[in-house]
Amino acid sequence: MTDQKPADAIVPDTKDWTWVLERRCPECDFEAGAVAGAAIPALVRGFAARWAEVLVRPDVARRPAPAVWSPLEYACHVRDMSRVFGARAELMLAQDEPTFESWDQDAAAIEARYGEQDPATVAA
């Protein structure tokens, strides 16, 4: 394990993340394409409970490797992705042909200093 690096040390990700709809994630083992829509609410509640457990660990801000986010950084990312997709869902309900601004996860991580956030606040 390595100590937390400054947030600006995050290496930008250039992957096309649409592949997650077709394949299992090698990092977290989640298979989004296999999830039925009706199962999503229960999954979200279950994941929220698991994040609450992770965010109280004393090493939550420690990166397992310099280029791999810490659990705290991943939790911040999940929180912010939930907000982004929630706003997009609201636009889809309100507009016939909504357009979505590009969201740069790495810029968000740097600007919000994911690795320095308070785990209790992130868990709330």
Backbone as XML, in Angstrom:
<?xml version="1.0"?>
<chain id="A" units="angstrom">
  <residue number="1" name="MET">
    <atom name="N" x="0.841" y="-1.175" z="0.000"/>
    <atom name="CA" x="0.000" y="0.000" z="0.000"/>
    <atom name="C" x="0.889" y="1.242" z="0.000"/>
  </residue>
  <residue number="2" name="THR">
    <atom name="N" x="0.403" y="2.278" z="-0.653"/>
    <atom name="CA" x="1.149" y="3.530" z="-0.675"/>
    <atom name="C" x="0.333" y="4.614" z="-0.005"/>
  </residue>
  <residue number="3" name="ASP">
    <atom name="N" x="1.034" y="5.624" z="0.463"/>
    <atom name="CA" x="0.330" y="6.746" z="1.068"/>
    <atom name="C" x="-0.405" y="7.522" z="-0.004"/>
  </residue>
  <residue number="4" name="GLN">
    <atom name="N" x="-1.408" y="8.252" z="0.422"/>
    <atom name="CA" x="-2.224" y="9.066" z="-0.471"/>
    <atom name="C" x="-1.363" y="10.099" z="-1.175"/>
  </residue>
  <residue number="5" name="LYS">
    <atom name="N" x="-1.496" y="10.203" z="-2.474"/>
    <atom name="CA" x="-0.832" y="11.253" z="-3.235"/>
    <atom name="C" x="-1.778" y="12.435" z="-3.353"/>
  </residue>
  <residue number="6" name="PRO">
    <atom name="N" x="-1.255" y="13.608" z="-3.659"/>
    <atom name="CA" x="-2.145" y="14.758" z="-3.846"/>
    <atom name="C" x="-3.159" y="14.479" z="-4.950"/>
  </residue>
  <residue number="7" name="ALA">
    <atom name="N" x="-4.308" y="15.112" z="-4.843"/>
    <atom name="CA" x="-5.386" y="14.888" z="-5.815"/>
    <atom name="C" x="-4.945" y="15.194" z="-7.232"/>
  </residue>
  <residue number="8" name="ASP">
    <atom name="N" x="-4.027" y="16.151" z="-7.396"/>
    <atom name="CA" x="-3.633" y="16.501" z="-8.758"/>
    <atom name="C" x="-2.706" y="15.465" z="-9.376"/>
  </residue>
  <residue number="9" name="ALA">
    <atom name="N" x="-2.367" y="14.395" z="-8.640"/>
    <atom name="CA" x="-1.545" y="13.331" z="-9.184"/>
    <atom name="C" x="-2.387" y="12.288" z="-9.917"/>
  </residue>
  <residue number="10" name="ILE">
    <atom name="N" x="-3.681" y="12.480" z="-9.995"/>
    <atom name="CA" x="-4.554" y="11.536" z="-10.681"/>
    <atom name="C" x="-4.228" y="11.547" z="-12.167"/>
  </residue>
  <residue number="11" name="VAL">
    <atom name="N" x="-3.982" y="10.367" z="-12.706"/>
    <atom name="CA" x="-3.675" y="10.248" z="-14.126"/>
    <atom name="C" x="-4.988" y="10.235" z="-14.897"/>
  </residue>
  <residue number="12" name="PRO">
    <atom name="N" x="-5.158" y="11.145" z="-15.864"/>
    <atom name="CA" x="-6.416" y="11.188" z="-16.616"/>
    <atom name="C" x="-6.722" y="9.863" z="-17.294"/>
  </residue>
  <residue number="13" name="ASP">
    <atom name="N" x="-7.976" y="9.513" z="-17.305"/>
    <atom name="CA" x="-8.452" y="8.273" z="-17.888"/>
    <atom name="C" x="-8.994" y="8.561" z="-19.278"/>
  </residue>
  <residue number="14" name="THR">
    <atom name="N" x="-8.508" y="7.850" z="-20.272"/>
    <atom name="CA" x="-8.958" y="8.066" z="-21.647"/>
    <atom name="C" x="-9.781" y="6.892" z="-22.171"/>
  </residue>
  <residue number="15" name="LYS">
    <atom name="N" x="-10.212" y="6.012" z="-21.286"/>
    <atom name="CA" x="-10.983" y="4.834" z="-21.700"/>
    <atom name="C" x="-12.374" y="5.221" z="-22.177"/>
  </residue>
  <residue number="16" name="ASP">
    <atom name="N" x="-12.905" y="4.418" z="-23.065"/>
    <atom name="CA" x="-14.300" y="4.525" z="-23.469"/>
    <atom name="C" x="-15.071" y="3.610" z="-22.521"/>
  </residue>
  <residue number="17" name="TRP">
    <atom name="N" x="-15.749" y="4.213" z="-21.548"/>
    <atom name="CA" x="-16.393" y="3.425" z="-20.492"/>
    <atom name="C" x="-17.711" y="2.788" z="-20.917"/>
  </residue>
  <residue number="18" name="THR">
    <atom name="N" x="-18.122" y="2.927" z="-22.179"/>
    <atom name="CA" x="-19.357" y="2.270" z="-22.612"/>
    <atom name="C" x="-19.209" y="0.756" z="-22.620"/>
  </residue>
  <residue number="19" name="TRP">
    <atom name="N" x="-17.974" y="0.250" z="-22.598"/>
    <atom name="CA" x="-17.760" y="-1.196" z="-22.585"/>
    <atom name="C" x="-18.337" y="-1.850" z="-21.338"/>
  </residue>
  <residue number="20" name="VAL">
    <atom name="N" x="-18.563" y="-1.085" z="-20.276"/>
    <atom name="CA" x="-19.087" y="-1.682" z="-19.046"/>
    <atom name="C" x="-20.492" y="-2.239" z="-19.226"/>
  </residue>
  <residue number="21" name="LEU">
    <atom name="N" x="-21.155" y="-1.857" z="-20.311"/>
    <atom name="CA" x="-22.480" y="-2.407" z="-20.586"/>
    <atom name="C" x="-22.390" y="-3.803" z="-21.187"/>
  </residue>
  <residue number="22" name="GLU">
    <atom name="N" x="-21.213" y="-4.174" z="-21.667"/>
    <atom name="CA" x="-21.032" y="-5.457" z="-22.337"/>
    <atom name="C" x="-20.153" y="-6.440" z="-21.583"/>
  </residue>
  <residue number="23" name="ARG">
    <atom name="N" x="-19.325" y="-5.946" z="-20.669"/>
    <atom name="CA" x="-18.367" y="-6.823" z="-19.975"/>
    <atom name="C" x="-18.325" y="-6.513" z="-18.482"/>
  </residue>
  <residue number="24" name="ARG">
    <atom name="N" x="-17.885" y="-7.474" z="-17.716"/>
    <atom name="CA" x="-17.687" y="-7.323" z="-16.276"/>
    <atom name="C" x="-16.476" y="-6.426" z="-16.025"/>
  </residue>
  <residue number="25" name="CYS">
    <atom name="N" x="-16.577" y="-5.550" z="-15.040"/>
    <atom name="CA" x="-15.471" y="-4.667" z="-14.679"/>
    <atom name="C" x="-14.375" y="-5.494" z="-14.011"/>
  </residue>
  <residue number="26" name="PRO">
    <atom name="N" x="-13.146" y="-5.442" z="-14.537"/>
    <atom name="CA" x="-12.070" y="-6.214" z="-13.928"/>
    <atom name="C" x="-11.613" y="-5.669" z="-12.575"/>
  </residue>
  <residue number="27" name="GLU">
    <atom name="N" x="-11.925" y="-4.401" z="-12.282"/>
    <atom name="CA" x="-11.504" y="-3.804" z="-11.016"/>
    <atom name="C" x="-12.463" y="-4.101" z="-9.878"/>
  </residue>
  <residue number="28" name="CYS">
    <atom name="N" x="-13.779" y="-4.006" z="-10.147"/>
    <atom name="CA" x="-14.750" y="-4.188" z="-9.057"/>
    <atom name="C" x="-15.648" y="-5.412" z="-9.252"/>
  </residue>
  <residue number="29" name="ASP">
    <atom name="N" x="-15.548" y="-6.069" z="-10.410"/>
    <atom name="CA" x="-16.290" y="-7.292" z="-10.719"/>
    <atom name="C" x="-17.772" y="-7.060" z="-10.982"/>
  </residue>
  <residue number="30" name="PHE">
    <atom name="N" x="-18.188" y="-5.808" z="-11.122"/>
    <atom name="CA" x="-19.598" y="-5.510" z="-11.376"/>
    <atom name="C" x="-19.908" y="-5.724" z="-12.851"/>
  </residue>
  <residue number="31" name="GLU">
    <atom name="N" x="-21.056" y="-6.308" z="-13.139"/>
    <atom name="CA" x="-21.485" y="-6.545" z="-14.516"/>
    <atom name="C" x="-22.785" y="-5.779" z="-14.768"/>
  </residue>
  <residue number="32" name="ALA">
    <atom name="N" x="-22.652" y="-4.520" z="-15.175"/>
    <atom name="CA" x="-23.804" y="-3.623" z="-15.325"/>
    <atom name="C" x="-24.824" y="-4.138" z="-16.337"/>
  </residue>
  <residue number="33" name="GLY">
    <atom name="N" x="-24.363" y="-4.718" z="-17.426"/>
    <atom name="CA" x="-25.268" y="-5.186" z="-18.463"/>
    <atom name="C" x="-26.157" y="-6.338" z="-18.038"/>
  </residue>
  <residue number="34" name="ALA">
    <atom name="N" x="-25.798" y="-7.001" z="-16.942"/>
    <atom name="CA" x="-26.579" y="-8.148" z="-16.468"/>
    <atom name="C" x="-27.634" y="-7.745" z="-15.431"/>
  </residue>
  <residue number="35" name="VAL">
    <atom name="N" x="-27.705" y="-6.469" z="-15.103"/>
    <atom name="CA" x="-28.621" y="-6.005" z="-14.060"/>
    <atom name="C" x="-29.963" y="-5.607" z="-14.682"/>
  </residue>
  <residue number="36" name="ALA">
    <atom name="N" x="-31.020" y="-6.223" z="-14.201"/>
    <atom name="CA" x="-32.366" y="-5.861" z="-14.648"/>
    <atom name="C" x="-32.761" y="-4.531" z="-14.003"/>
  </residue>
  <residue number="37" name="GLY">
    <atom name="N" x="-33.475" y="-3.707" z="-14.736"/>
    <atom name="CA" x="-33.877" y="-2.397" z="-14.228"/>
    <atom name="C" x="-34.600" y="-2.462" z="-12.897"/>
  </residue>
  <residue number="38" name="ALA">
    <atom name="N" x="-35.445" y="-3.463" z="-12.735"/>
    <atom name="CA" x="-36.214" y="-3.590" z="-11.492"/>
    <atom name="C" x="-35.320" y="-3.906" z="-10.291"/>
  </residue>
  <residue number="39" name="ALA">
    <atom name="N" x="-34.118" y="-4.406" z="-10.542"/>
    <atom name="CA" x="-33.209" y="-4.771" z="-9.451"/>
    <atom name="C" x="-32.386" y="-3.590" z="-8.953"/>
  </residue>
  <residue number="40" name="ILE">
    <atom name="N" x="-32.380" y="-2.496" z="-9.685"/>
    <atom name="CA" x="-31.494" y="-1.379" z="-9.363"/>
    <atom name="C" x="-31.757" y="-0.772" z="-7.983"/>
  </residue>
  <residue number="41" name="PRO">
    <atom name="N" x="-32.996" y="-0.488" z="-7.584"/>
    <atom name="CA" x="-33.192" y="0.121" z="-6.253"/>
    <atom name="C" x="-32.597" y="-0.711" z="-5.109"/>
  </residue>
  <residue number="42" name="ALA">
    <atom name="N" x="-32.804" y="-2.009" z="-5.136"/>
    <atom name="CA" x="-32.257" y="-2.859" z="-4.069"/>
    <atom name="C" x="-30.731" y="-2.894" z="-4.124"/>
  </residue>
  <residue number="43" name="LEU">
    <atom name="N" x="-30.179" y="-2.918" z="-5.316"/>
    <atom name="CA" x="-28.722" y="-2.895" z="-5.447"/>
    <atom name="C" x="-28.135" y="-1.606" z="-4.892"/>
  </residue>
  <residue number="44" name="VAL">
    <atom name="N" x="-28.758" y="-0.488" z="-5.210"/>
    <atom name="CA" x="-28.260" y="0.805" z="-4.719"/>
    <atom name="C" x="-28.279" y="0.832" z="-3.196"/>
  </residue>
  <residue number="45" name="ARG">
    <atom name="N" x="-29.370" y="0.362" z="-2.603"/>
    <atom name="CA" x="-29.434" y="0.326" z="-1.126"/>
    <atom name="C" x="-28.352" y="-0.585" z="-0.548"/>
  </residue>
  <residue number="46" name="GLY">
    <atom name="N" x="-28.138" y="-1.729" z="-1.176"/>
    <atom name="CA" x="-27.107" y="-2.654" z="-0.703"/>
    <atom name="C" x="-25.710" y="-2.079" z="-0.838"/>
  </residue>
  <residue number="47" name="PHE">
    <atom name="N" x="-25.443" y="-1.431" z="-1.965"/>
    <atom name="CA" x="-24.132" y="-0.821" z="-2.153"/>
    <atom name="C" x="-23.909" y="0.318" z="-1.167"/>
  </residue>
  <residue number="48" name="ALA">
    <atom name="N" x="-24.956" y="1.081" z="-0.877"/>
    <atom name="CA" x="-24.828" y="2.183" z="0.086"/>
    <atom name="C" x="-24.419" y="1.648" z="1.455"/>
  </residue>
  <residue number="49" name="ALA">
    <atom name="N" x="-24.999" y="0.534" z="1.847"/>
    <atom name="CA" x="-24.640" y="-0.069" z="3.142"/>
    <atom name="C" x="-23.185" y="-0.537" z="3.131"/>
  </residue>
  <residue number="50" name="ARG">
    <atom name="N" x="-22.749" y="-1.102" z="2.017"/>
    <atom name="CA" x="-21.358" y="-1.555" z="1.922"/>
    <atom name="C" x="-20.386" y="-0.387" z="1.950"/>
  </residue>
  <residue number="51" name="TRP">
    <atom name="N" x="-20.740" y="0.718" z="1.269"/>
    <atom name="CA" x="-19.872" y="1.897" z="1.297"/>
    <atom name="C" x="-19.753" y="2.444" z="2.715"/>
  </residue>
  <residue number="52" name="ALA">
    <atom name="N" x="-20.838" y="2.423" z="3.471"/>
    <atom name="CA" x="-20.799" y="2.913" z="4.851"/>
    <atom name="C" x="-19.764" y="2.131" z="5.665"/>
  </residue>
  <residue number="53" name="GLU">
    <atom name="N" x="-19.670" y="0.836" z="5.419"/>
    <atom name="CA" x="-18.682" y="0.001" z="6.121"/>
    <atom name="C" x="-17.258" y="0.349" z="5.681"/>
  </residue>
  <residue number="54" name="VAL">
    <atom name="N" x="-17.070" y="0.545" z="4.399"/>
    <atom name="CA" x="-15.744" y="0.857" z="3.861"/>
    <atom name="C" x="-15.253" y="2.210" z="4.362"/>
  </residue>
  <residue number="55" name="LEU">
    <atom name="N" x="-16.139" y="3.177" z="4.421"/>
    <atom name="CA" x="-15.735" y="4.544" z="4.737"/>
    <atom name="C" x="-15.347" y="4.761" z="6.194"/>
  </residue>
  <residue number="56" name="VAL">
    <atom name="N" x="-15.523" y="3.784" z="7.056"/>
    <atom name="CA" x="-15.057" y="3.913" z="8.436"/>
    <atom name="C" x="-13.709" y="3.227" z="8.657"/>
  </residue>
  <residue number="57" name="ARG">
    <atom name="N" x="-13.181" y="2.605" z="7.640"/>
    <atom name="CA" x="-11.874" y="1.941" z="7.782"/>
    <atom name="C" x="-10.775" y="2.977" z="7.981"/>
  </residue>
  <residue number="58" name="PRO">
    <atom name="N" x="-9.804" y="2.691" z="8.829"/>
    <atom name="CA" x="-8.741" y="3.672" z="9.069"/>
    <atom name="C" x="-7.863" y="3.944" z="7.842"/>
  </residue>
  <residue number="59" name="ASP">
    <atom name="N" x="-7.805" y="3.009" z="6.910"/>
    <atom name="CA" x="-6.962" y="3.179" z="5.725"/>
    <atom name="C" x="-7.759" y="3.608" z="4.490"/>
  </residue>
  <residue number="60" name="VAL">
    <atom name="N" x="-8.940" y="4.153" z="4.681"/>
    <atom name="CA" x="-9.845" y="4.463" z="3.570"/>
    <atom name="C" x="-9.238" y="5.422" z="2.548"/>
  </residue>
  <residue number="61" name="ALA">
    <atom name="N" x="-8.327" y="6.277" z="2.948"/>
    <atom name="CA" x="-7.738" y="7.251" z="2.033"/>
    <atom name="C" x="-6.433" y="6.764" z="1.408"/>
  </residue>
  <residue number="62" name="ARG">
    <atom name="N" x="-6.030" y="5.575" z="1.724"/>
    <atom name="CA" x="-4.760" y="5.055" z="1.201"/>
    <atom name="C" x="-4.969" y="4.363" z="-0.139"/>
  </residue>
  <residue number="63" name="ARG">
    <atom name="N" x="-4.159" y="4.751" z="-1.091"/>
    <atom name="CA" x="-4.200" y="4.116" z="-2.408"/>
    <atom name="C" x="-3.441" y="2.789" z="-2.379"/>
  </residue>
  <residue number="64" name="PRO">
    <atom name="N" x="-3.983" y="1.754" z="-3.014"/>
    <atom name="CA" x="-3.261" y="0.481" z="-3.054"/>
    <atom name="C" x="-2.041" y="0.545" z="-3.979"/>
  </residue>
  <residue number="65" name="ALA">
    <atom name="N" x="-2.037" y="1.491" z="-4.912"/>
    <atom name="CA" x="-0.921" y="1.751" z="-5.820"/>
    <atom name="C" x="-1.044" y="3.206" z="-6.250"/>
  </residue>
  <residue number="66" name="PRO">
    <atom name="N" x="0.043" y="3.829" z="-6.654"/>
    <atom name="CA" x="-0.007" y="5.260" z="-6.983"/>
    <atom name="C" x="-1.058" y="5.642" z="-8.021"/>
  </residue>
  <residue number="67" name="ALA">
    <atom name="N" x="-1.298" y="4.804" z="-9.003"/>
    <atom name="CA" x="-2.241" y="5.146" z="-10.069"/>
    <atom name="C" x="-3.635" y="4.565" z="-9.857"/>
  </residue>
  <residue number="68" name="VAL">
    <atom name="N" x="-3.888" y="3.995" z="-8.671"/>
    <atom name="CA" x="-5.200" y="3.394" z="-8.370"/>
    <atom name="C" x="-5.841" y="4.211" z="-7.253"/>
  </residue>
  <residue number="69" name="TRP">
    <atom name="N" x="-7.069" y="4.629" z="-7.496"/>
    <atom name="CA" x="-7.766" y="5.418" z="-6.485"/>
    <atom name="C" x="-7.917" y="4.653" z="-5.176"/>
  </residue>
  <residue number="70" name="SER">
    <atom name="N" x="-7.968" y="5.404" z="-4.101"/>
    <atom name="CA" x="-8.251" y="4.842" z="-2.780"/>
    <atom name="C" x="-9.750" y="4.549" z="-2.682"/>
  </residue>
  <residue number="71" name="PRO">
    <atom name="N" x="-10.156" y="3.747" z="-1.695"/>
    <atom name="CA" x="-11.599" y="3.547" z="-1.499"/>
    <atom name="C" x="-12.350" y="4.867" z="-1.294"/>
  </residue>
  <residue number="72" name="LEU">
    <atom name="N" x="-11.739" y="5.823" z="-0.607"/>
    <atom name="CA" x="-12.366" y="7.128" z="-0.417"/>
    <atom name="C" x="-12.594" y="7.833" z="-1.755"/>
  </residue>
  <residue number="73" name="GLU">
    <atom name="N" x="-11.582" y="7.800" z="-2.618"/>
    <atom name="CA" x="-11.718" y="8.439" z="-3.928"/>
    <atom name="C" x="-12.801" y="7.750" z="-4.759"/>
  </residue>
  <residue number="74" name="TYR">
    <atom name="N" x="-12.848" y="6.409" z="-4.709"/>
    <atom name="CA" x="-13.906" y="5.688" z="-5.427"/>
    <atom name="C" x="-15.287" y="6.034" z="-4.868"/>
  </residue>
  <residue number="75" name="ALA">
    <atom name="N" x="-15.377" y="6.171" z="-3.561"/>
    <atom name="CA" x="-16.675" y="6.530" z="-2.956"/>
    <atom name="C" x="-17.122" y="7.915" z="-3.430"/>
  </residue>
  <residue number="76" name="CYS">
    <atom name="N" x="-16.203" y="8.852" z="-3.485"/>
    <atom name="CA" x="-16.535" y="10.188" z="-3.985"/>
    <atom name="C" x="-16.977" y="10.114" z="-5.440"/>
  </residue>
  <residue number="77" name="HIS">
    <atom name="N" x="-16.289" y="9.288" z="-6.209"/>
    <atom name="CA" x="-16.648" y="9.111" z="-7.621"/>
    <atom name="C" x="-18.054" y="8.529" z="-7.758"/>
  </residue>
  <residue number="78" name="VAL">
    <atom name="N" x="-18.362" y="7.513" z="-6.976"/>
    <atom name="CA" x="-19.697" y="6.909" z="-7.027"/>
    <atom name="C" x="-20.758" y="7.930" z="-6.628"/>
  </residue>
  <residue number="79" name="ARG">
    <atom name="N" x="-20.489" y="8.689" z="-5.580"/>
    <atom name="CA" x="-21.420" y="9.736" z="-5.150"/>
    <atom name="C" x="-21.672" y="10.735" z="-6.274"/>
  </residue>
  <residue number="80" name="ASP">
    <atom name="N" x="-20.590" y="11.202" z="-6.895"/>
    <atom name="CA" x="-20.743" y="12.212" z="-7.939"/>
    <atom name="C" x="-21.376" y="11.639" z="-9.204"/>
  </residue>
  <residue number="81" name="MET">
    <atom name="N" x="-21.055" y="10.398" z="-9.539"/>
    <atom name="CA" x="-21.702" y="9.764" z="-10.697"/>
    <atom name="C" x="-23.200" y="9.627" z="-10.448"/>
  </residue>
  <residue number="82" name="SER">
    <atom name="N" x="-23.572" y="9.307" z="-9.229"/>
    <atom name="CA" x="-24.996" y="9.206" z="-8.897"/>
    <atom name="C" x="-25.682" y="10.551" z="-9.107"/>
  </residue>
  <residue number="83" name="ARG">
    <atom name="N" x="-25.020" y="11.613" z="-8.725"/>
    <atom name="CA" x="-25.575" y="12.958" z="-8.931"/>
    <atom name="C" x="-25.684" y="13.300" z="-10.413"/>
  </residue>
  <residue number="84" name="VAL">
    <atom name="N" x="-24.642" y="12.978" z="-11.172"/>
    <atom name="CA" x="-24.645" y="13.262" z="-12.610"/>
    <atom name="C" x="-25.782" y="12.508" z="-13.297"/>
  </residue>
  <residue number="85" name="PHE">
    <atom name="N" x="-25.896" y="11.208" z="-13.011"/>
    <atom name="CA" x="-26.933" y="10.424" z="-13.678"/>
    <atom name="C" x="-28.326" y="10.760" z="-13.170"/>
  </residue>
  <residue number="86" name="GLY">
    <atom name="N" x="-28.435" y="11.183" z="-11.913"/>
    <atom name="CA" x="-29.725" y="11.652" z="-11.416"/>
    <atom name="C" x="-30.184" y="12.894" z="-12.165"/>
  </residue>
  <residue number="87" name="ALA">
    <atom name="N" x="-29.255" y="13.826" z="-12.367"/>
    <atom name="CA" x="-29.583" y="15.049" z="-13.120"/>
    <atom name="C" x="-29.931" y="14.719" z="-14.564"/>
  </residue>
  <residue number="88" name="ARG">
    <atom name="N" x="-29.240" y="13.742" z="-15.136"/>
    <atom name="CA" x="-29.545" y="13.344" z="-16.517"/>
    <atom name="C" x="-30.912" y="12.683" z="-16.609"/>
  </residue>
  <residue number="89" name="ALA">
    <atom name="N" x="-31.256" y="11.880" z="-15.621"/>
    <atom name="CA" x="-32.584" y="11.250" z="-15.616"/>
    <atom name="C" x="-33.676" y="12.317" z="-15.523"/>
  </residue>
  <residue number="90" name="GLU">
    <atom name="N" x="-33.448" y="13.333" z="-14.693"/>
    <atom name="CA" x="-34.420" y="14.427" z="-14.580"/>
    <atom name="C" x="-34.578" y="15.153" z="-15.912"/>
  </residue>
  <residue number="91" name="LEU">
    <atom name="N" x="-33.466" y="15.369" z="-16.626"/>
    <atom name="CA" x="-33.545" y="16.007" z="-17.944"/>
    <atom name="C" x="-34.340" y="15.148" z="-18.925"/>
  </residue>
  <residue number="92" name="MET">
    <atom name="N" x="-34.137" y="13.842" z="-18.873"/>
    <atom name="CA" x="-34.873" y="12.955" z="-19.777"/>
    <atom name="C" x="-36.369" y="12.993" z="-19.505"/>
  </residue>
  <residue number="93" name="LEU">
    <atom name="N" x="-36.740" y="13.194" z="-18.262"/>
    <atom name="CA" x="-38.161" y="13.292" z="-17.929"/>
    <atom name="C" x="-38.751" y="14.650" z="-18.315"/>
  </residue>
  <residue number="94" name="ALA">
    <atom name="N" x="-37.923" y="15.669" z="-18.304"/>
    <atom name="CA" x="-38.406" y="17.026" z="-18.554"/>
    <atom name="C" x="-38.316" y="17.455" z="-20.019"/>
  </residue>
  <residue number="95" name="GLN">
    <atom name="N" x="-37.440" y="16.815" z="-20.780"/>
    <atom name="CA" x="-37.218" y="17.239" z="-22.165"/>
    <atom name="C" x="-37.367" y="16.069" z="-23.127"/>
  </residue>
  <residue number="96" name="ASP">
    <atom name="N" x="-37.808" y="16.373" z="-24.333"/>
    <atom name="CA" x="-37.942" y="15.325" z="-25.348"/>
    <atom name="C" x="-36.592" y="14.877" z="-25.897"/>
  </residue>
  <residue number="97" name="GLU">
    <atom name="N" x="-35.684" y="15.799" z="-26.105"/>
    <atom name="CA" x="-34.374" y="15.464" z="-26.653"/>
    <atom name="C" x="-33.283" y="16.173" z="-25.845"/>
  </residue>
  <residue number="98" name="PRO">
    <atom name="N" x="-33.045" y="15.707" z="-24.634"/>
    <atom name="CA" x="-32.044" y="16.385" z="-23.806"/>
    <atom name="C" x="-30.629" y="16.168" z="-24.344"/>
  </residue>
  <residue number="99" name="THR">
    <atom name="N" x="-29.780" y="17.114" z="-24.054"/>
    <atom name="CA" x="-28.357" y="16.950" z="-24.354"/>
    <atom name="C" x="-27.634" y="16.930" z="-23.020"/>
  </residue>
  <residue number="100" name="PHE">
    <atom name="N" x="-26.593" y="16.152" z="-22.974"/>
    <atom name="CA" x="-25.846" y="15.980" z="-21.731"/>
    <atom name="C" x="-24.433" y="16.516" z="-21.906"/>
  </residue>
  <residue number="101" name="GLU">
    <atom name="N" x="-24.050" y="17.373" z="-20.978"/>
    <atom name="CA" x="-22.686" y="17.872" z="-20.986"/>
    <atom name="C" x="-21.740" y="16.736" z="-20.653"/>
  </residue>
  <residue number="102" name="SER">
    <atom name="N" x="-20.559" y="16.795" z="-21.229"/>
    <atom name="CA" x="-19.538" y="15.804" z="-20.899"/>
    <atom name="C" x="-19.123" y="16.020" z="-19.448"/>
  </residue>
  <residue number="103" name="TRP">
    <atom name="N" x="-18.931" y="14.929" z="-18.723"/>
    <atom name="CA" x="-18.492" y="15.020" z="-17.339"/>
    <atom name="C" x="-17.128" y="14.364" z="-17.234"/>
  </residue>
  <residue number="104" name="ASP">
    <atom name="N" x="-16.145" y="15.110" z="-16.844"/>
    <atom name="CA" x="-14.768" y="14.623" z="-16.734"/>
    <atom name="C" x="-14.531" y="14.155" z="-15.305"/>
  </residue>
  <residue number="105" name="GLN">
    <atom name="N" x="-14.535" y="12.844" z="-15.126"/>
    <atom name="CA" x="-14.377" y="12.282" z="-13.783"/>
    <atom name="C" x="-13.049" y="12.662" z="-13.152"/>
  </residue>
  <residue number="106" name="ASP">
    <atom name="N" x="-12.012" y="12.762" z="-13.957"/>
    <atom name="CA" x="-10.702" y="13.083" z="-13.406"/>
    <atom name="C" x="-10.614" y="14.552" z="-12.984"/>
  </residue>
  <residue number="107" name="ALA">
    <atom name="N" x="-11.191" y="15.426" z="-13.783"/>
    <atom name="CA" x="-11.232" y="16.843" z="-13.395"/>
    <atom name="C" x="-12.050" y="17.009" z="-12.124"/>
  </residue>
  <residue number="108" name="ALA">
    <atom name="N" x="-13.153" y="16.278" z="-12.033"/>
    <atom name="CA" x="-13.984" y="16.344" z="-10.818"/>
    <atom name="C" x="-13.196" y="15.874" z="-9.604"/>
  </residue>
  <residue number="109" name="ALA">
    <atom name="N" x="-12.425" y="14.794" z="-9.765"/>
    <atom name="CA" x="-11.641" y="14.259" z="-8.655"/>
    <atom name="C" x="-10.575" y="15.240" z="-8.187"/>
  </residue>
  <residue number="110" name="ILE">
    <atom name="N" x="-9.960" y="15.917" z="-9.138"/>
    <atom name="CA" x="-8.917" y="16.884" z="-8.798"/>
    <atom name="C" x="-9.528" y="18.122" z="-8.145"/>
  </residue>
  <residue number="111" name="GLU">
    <atom name="N" x="-10.565" y="18.671" z="-8.788"/>
    <atom name="CA" x="-11.188" y="19.893" z="-8.275"/>
    <atom name="C" x="-11.784" y="19.703" z="-6.885"/>
  </residue>
  <residue number="112" name="ALA">
    <atom name="N" x="-12.414" y="18.554" z="-6.655"/>
    <atom name="CA" x="-13.062" y="18.300" z="-5.363"/>
    <atom name="C" x="-12.111" y="17.657" z="-4.354"/>
  </residue>
  <residue number="113" name="ARG">
    <atom name="N" x="-10.889" y="17.384" z="-4.773"/>
    <atom name="CA" x="-9.871" y="16.792" z="-3.887"/>
    <atom name="C" x="-10.426" y="15.546" z="-3.186"/>
  </residue>
  <residue number="114" name="TYR">
    <atom name="N" x="-10.868" y="14.601" z="-4.005"/>
    <atom name="CA" x="-11.484" y="13.379" z="-3.501"/>
    <atom name="C" x="-10.699" y="12.732" z="-2.367"/>
  </residue>
  <residue number="115" name="GLY">
    <atom name="N" x="-9.404" y="12.628" z="-2.517"/>
    <atom name="CA" x="-8.593" y="11.931" z="-1.520"/>
    <atom name="C" x="-8.484" y="12.630" z="-0.186"/>
  </residue>
  <residue number="116" name="GLU">
    <atom name="N" x="-8.942" y="13.883" z="-0.106"/>
    <atom name="CA" x="-8.850" y="14.651" z="1.140"/>
    <atom name="C" x="-10.219" y="14.887" z="1.773"/>
  </residue>
  <residue number="117" name="GLN">
    <atom name="N" x="-11.259" y="14.330" z="1.176"/>
    <atom name="CA" x="-12.594" y="14.574" z="1.725"/>
    <atom name="C" x="-12.810" y="13.783" z="3.018"/>
  </residue>
  <residue number="118" name="ASP">
    <atom name="N" x="-13.715" y="14.280" z="3.827"/>
    <atom name="CA" x="-14.052" y="13.641" z="5.088"/>
    <atom name="C" x="-14.919" y="12.409" z="4.812"/>
  </residue>
  <residue number="119" name="PRO">
    <atom name="N" x="-14.453" y="11.220" z="5.162"/>
    <atom name="CA" x="-15.223" y="10.004" z="4.887"/>
    <atom name="C" x="-16.637" y="10.032" z="5.471"/>
  </residue>
  <residue number="120" name="ALA">
    <atom name="N" x="-16.810" y="10.628" z="6.634"/>
    <atom name="CA" x="-18.149" y="10.683" z="7.247"/>
    <atom name="C" x="-19.093" y="11.542" z="6.414"/>
  </residue>
  <residue number="121" name="THR">
    <atom name="N" x="-18.569" y="12.621" z="5.842"/>
    <atom name="CA" x="-19.382" y="13.475" z="4.984"/>
    <atom name="C" x="-19.726" y="12.753" z="3.686"/>
  </residue>
  <residue number="122" name="VAL">
    <atom name="N" x="-18.762" y="12.032" z="3.137"/>
    <atom name="CA" x="-18.993" y="11.274" z="1.909"/>
    <atom name="C" x="-20.045" y="10.193" z="2.148"/>
  </residue>
  <residue number="123" name="ALA">
    <atom name="N" x="-20.019" y="9.583" z="3.317"/>
    <atom name="CA" x="-20.970" y="8.509" z="3.643"/>
    <atom name="C" x="-22.386" y="9.025" z="3.873"/>
  </residue>
  <residue number="124" name="ALA">
    <atom name="N" x="-22.521" y="10.298" z="4.203"/>
    <atom name="CA" x="-23.839" y="10.866" z="4.542"/>
    <atom name="C" x="-24.776" y="10.949" z="3.353"/>
  </residue>
</chain>
